[in-house]
Amino acid sequence: MIPFLDLGAAYRELKQQIDDAVARVLDSGFYILGPEVEAFEAEWAAYCGSKFAVGLANGLDALTLALRALDIGPGDEVIVPSNTYIATWLAVSGVGAIPVPVEPDPATHNIDPTLIEAAITLRTRAVLPVHLYGQPADLDSIIEIAGRHGLRVIEDAAQAHGAAYKGQRLGGHGDIVCWSFYPGKNLGALGDAGAVTTNDADLAARVAMLRNYGSREKYFNEEPGVNSRLDPVQAAVLRVKLKALDDWTERRRAIAVDYLEGLKDSSLILPHVPDWADPVWHLFVVRTTMRAEMQAHLAEAKIGTLIHYPIPPHMQGAYADLCLKAEAFPIARRLAQEVLSLPMGPQLDRSLVKNRVIPEILRAC
Ligand SMILES: *Cc1c(COP(=O)(O)O)cnc(C)c1O
């Protein structure tokens, strides 16, 4: 069996260091925030090339608290990609604002900057690009449009740890950048975890306050905050895994090269990488109109695949009240019908990709 992703293998590779890190937290007596969380925040900010990082409970909270820290709420509109994981939209609607979808460039799967201006209204407050599948969105174009219209830029980088845009790592381009360390992400904890990074000291301080009951000083609550603190056990695990991240990204890149080379003459539509992008291949997503057949053939050959994502947010029951027509966003809809994610991960054996996965795909084409 070649699984889509093997999280147990990732743990086993670093088992001794992770076990030691967890034991260190247990022995420390600090079980909420404290030195381990602060150390991870400093290391993550440095890695991203941004001034501040604030550790949070998960990626959805990172998006939610970023929006709240920018005072975005009821009556506001936020531009989001029409094709993304639903968390991006849920954060916007969760603070009472309206997600306004913009279609992607089908070649990159990322929001098409040339379509953003047409979606801006007097109520628009922010643009929320997603670096989908680990490939950076076209940030300069997005930031330029946002600047001209007085909008904030909030990045959903939940799939793009270590990815670079025009040679600079993600983490400090927009006003605030939101991260998830869900176990399956490129930098994944052993449970839920998340963070924001920003170069804005006030924004960082506001998120840090909001995550801790709206309190800067114990028992003084300035705002109705939430409990969304990064767990120190997870912070300790993330510190171990952060040291391995670049190596693990290189292994993903090697597999991506194998796929791109091995499948170049197939009937599949392969990922397109713009020349300014250094993607980190959170997912390796191909497109085919014969997806069901391809997936069944690979399952038969004991090769795991997944679909990211089968139903675009505007067609989900969760957004029935927005009354968006299925055919209003035809690119998102078509991508949802055609995308297929191939096995990808740092612990995936390259020889299995070359000798089993690629030949099986070619056989099914
Ligand atoms: C994983 C993910 C999130 C949410 O992260 P959680 O930690 O699961 O809350 C948000 N946006 C995107 C694009 C994601 O992939």
The ligand as a Gaussian input file, in Angstrom:
#p B3LYP/6-31G(d) Opt

LIG

0 1
 C       -5.813000      23.700000       6.997000
 C       -6.320000      24.963000       6.434000
 C       -6.942000      25.935000       7.229000
 C       -7.389000      25.715000       8.640000
 O       -6.466000      25.221000       9.516000
 P       -6.929000      24.435000      10.844000
 O       -5.675000      24.425000      11.643000
 O       -7.391000      23.081000      10.428000
 O       -7.993000      25.234000      11.504000
 C       -7.269000      27.142000       6.651000
 N       -7.036000      27.376000       5.349000
 C       -6.481000      26.456000       4.546000
 C       -6.229000      26.804000       3.119000
 C       -6.099000      25.215000       5.057000
 O       -5.559000      24.312000       4.242000

